[in-house]
Amino acid sequence: MQQNIIPLPQSNTELYTGVIKFKHVEYCIVHASNGLHQSQKAASCLIEPQVGDVVMLCKTGDVSYIIAILQQAQPTTSINLTGDINLSTAGALSIHAAKGLDLHTQGKFSQLCSELQQVSTQHIVTTTYLNVHSQQSKLTTEQAQIHAEQCHSFINRVYQRADQVMRWVETIETAQIGNLVQSVRQTWNARSNNTVITAKQDVKVDAQRIHMG
């Protein structure tokens, strides 16, 4: 039986280690043991090379690539990627930052999840327009302050229960009510410079004693 022997082509790929001496937008100048190399960052090398980093080069023909950062000259690490990035995992994903976490985008930022929990000592939201849609909302706080130029509320029913209610209206308060029912257990006291009560039909005052004057 005659066997077909196919020789493997000899690879001219070489690996070197060197130090980055100069960085351009599109390439880096790396000083290796056999001289200077104009190298590009490989697509699999996520860390952005910096001047002074010890890197590993892969040279194939006349093309040289930085395939790994062996030692960084600065403690700051930068990851620069081009194009759209899709990060997927079948399990959970955790991001931990000891000092801070900043998210910046010039486009749209979207969140989609079944449950969202946010815990912070201080929470500040600044926006030009805020629109919130919810089937049910619950707010629990020890103290709340609202400062607004105008406030418009369109509510079907309002239920309020408070220990004390204090309200200051500087100019005028207007209420248009179909029927008004007030039940005061102790004393109803109204003070004004002038009081006007107008009824189209009847005015009824019912008490055990009525003092006028």
C-alpha positions in Angstrom: 0.0 0.0 0.0 1.4 3.3 -1.0 0.9 6.1 1.5 0.6 9.7 0.5 2.9 11.8 2.6 2.2 15.5 2.6 4.9 17.6 4.1 3.9 20.3 6.4 4.8 23.8 5.2 7.5 25.4 7.2 6.3 28.3 9.2 8.3 31.6 9.2 6.6 32.8 12.4 8.9 34.1 15.1 8.2 35.2 18.7 10.2 37.9 20.4 10.0 39.9 23.6 10.7 43.6 23.7 9.9 47.0 25.2 7.7 49.6 23.6 9.8 52.7 22.9 7.3 54.8 20.9 3.5 54.7 20.4 1.6 55.9 17.4 -2.2 55.8 16.8 -1.8 52.8 14.4 1.4 51.1 15.5 4.1 50.9 18.1 7.9 50.8 17.9 9.2 47.9 19.9 12.8 47.3 20.8 13.6 43.6 20.8 16.8 41.6 21.0 17.1 41.6 17.2 16.4 45.3 16.6 13.4 47.6 16.2 10.0 46.4 15.1 7.0 48.4 13.8 4.2 46.4 15.4 0.5 46.5 15.4 -1.7 45.4 18.3 -3.3 42.0 17.6 -7.1 41.8 17.8 -6.8 39.3 20.7 -4.7 41.7 22.8 -7.3 43.6 24.7 -5.0 45.7 26.8 -3.9 48.8 25.1 0.0 48.9 24.9 1.8 51.8 26.5 5.3 53.2 26.3 7.6 51.2 28.6 5.5 48.0 28.5 7.2 44.6 28.0 5.4 42.8 25.2 5.5 39.7 23.2 5.8 40.0 19.4 4.7 37.6 16.7 6.4 38.3 13.4 5.1 36.6 10.3 7.1 37.7 7.2 7.2 41.5 7.2 4.3 41.9 9.6 4.7 42.2 13.3 2.0 42.0 15.9 1.9 42.6 19.7 0.0 39.6 21.0 0.4 40.0 24.7 1.4 42.5 27.4 3.9 40.7 29.7 4.6 43.6 32.1 3.0 47.0 32.4 5.1 50.2 33.0 2.1 52.0 34.5 -0.5 50.7 36.9 -3.4 52.1 34.8 -4.9 49.6 32.3 -6.8 50.7 29.2 -8.9 48.5 27.0 -9.8 50.0 23.6 -12.0 48.1 21.2 -13.2 49.0 17.8 -16.7 48.2 16.5 -19.7 46.8 18.3 -19.0 44.5 21.3 -21.3 41.7 22.4 -20.6 40.2 25.8 -22.6 37.0 26.5 -22.5 34.5 29.3 -24.7 31.6 30.3 -24.1 32.3 34.0 -23.9 35.4 36.2 -21.7 38.4 35.5 -20.2 40.5 38.4 -18.3 43.8 38.2 -16.4 44.9 41.3 -14.6 48.2 41.5 -13.0 49.3 44.8 -12.8 53.0 44.1 -15.5 53.8 41.6 -17.4 52.9 38.4 -18.2 55.3 35.6 -20.3 54.6 32.6 -20.2 57.1 29.7 -22.0 56.9 26.4 -23.0 59.4 23.7 -25.9 57.3 22.6 -28.7 55.4 24.3 -28.3 53.4 27.6 -30.8 50.7 28.1 -31.5 48.3 31.0 -33.7 45.2 30.7 -34.1 42.8 33.6 -36.8 41.0 35.6 -35.7 42.6 38.9 -33.5 45.7 39.5 -32.0 46.5 42.9 -30.0 49.6 43.6 -28.4 50.3 47.1 -26.5 53.5 47.7 -25.7 56.0 50.6 -26.5 58.9 48.3 -28.5 58.7 45.1 -28.5 61.8 42.7 -30.4 61.8 39.4 -30.1 64.8 37.1 -32.1 64.8 33.9 -33.9 67.2 31.5 -37.0 65.0 31.1 -38.1 62.2 33.4 -40.9 59.8 32.5 -41.9 56.9 34.8 -44.5 54.3 34.1 -45.5 51.7 36.7 -48.5 49.6 37.6 -47.8 50.0 41.3 -45.4 52.3 43.2 -44.5 52.5 46.9 -42.3 55.1 48.5 -41.1 54.7 52.1 -39.0 57.6 53.5 -38.5 59.4 56.8 -38.5 62.8 55.2 -39.4 64.1 51.7 -39.0 67.5 50.1 -40.5 68.6 46.8 -39.5 71.9 45.2 -41.3 72.7 41.9 -42.5 75.8 40.0 -45.7 74.0 39.0 -47.3 70.7 40.0 -50.2 69.0 38.2 -51.9 65.9 39.6 -54.6 63.9 37.8 -55.8 61.2 40.2 -59.0 59.2 40.4 -59.0 58.8 44.2 -56.8 60.2 46.9 -56.6 58.7 50.4 -54.6 60.6 53.0 -54.0 60.0 56.7 -51.7 62.2 58.8 -51.2 63.2 62.4 -50.8 66.9 61.6 -51.2 68.9 58.4 -49.9 72.5 58.1 -50.2 74.4 54.9 -49.3 78.0 53.9 -50.8 79.6 50.8 -49.5 83.1 50.1 -52.1 84.5 47.6 -55.2 82.4 46.9 -56.5 78.9 47.1 -59.3 77.8 44.8 -61.2 74.5 45.1 -64.1 73.4 42.8 -65.9 70.6 44.6 -69.1 68.7 43.8 -69.9 67.9 47.5 -67.9 68.8 50.6 -68.3 66.8 53.8 -66.1 67.6 56.8 -66.3 65.9 60.2 -64.4 67.7 63.0 -64.3 65.9 66.3 -63.4 68.9 68.5 -63.3 72.5 67.2 -63.5 74.1 63.8 -62.0 77.6 63.9 -61.9 79.9 61.0 -60.5 83.4 61.2 -60.5 86.0 58.5 -60.8 89.8 57.9 -63.9 89.2 55.8 -66.1 86.1 55.4 -68.6 85.7 52.6 -71.0 82.7 52.5 -73.3 82.5 49.4 -75.9 79.9 48.8 -78.4 79.7 45.9 -81.1 78.0 48.1 -80.7 77.3 51.8 -78.2 78.1 54.6 -78.7 75.9 57.7 -76.9 76.4 61.0 -77.9 73.7 63.6 -76.4 73.8 67.2 -77.5 73.8 70.8 -76.3 77.4 71.1 -75.5 80.0 68.5 -73.5 83.1 69.5 -73.3 85.9 67.0 -71.7 89.3 67.5 
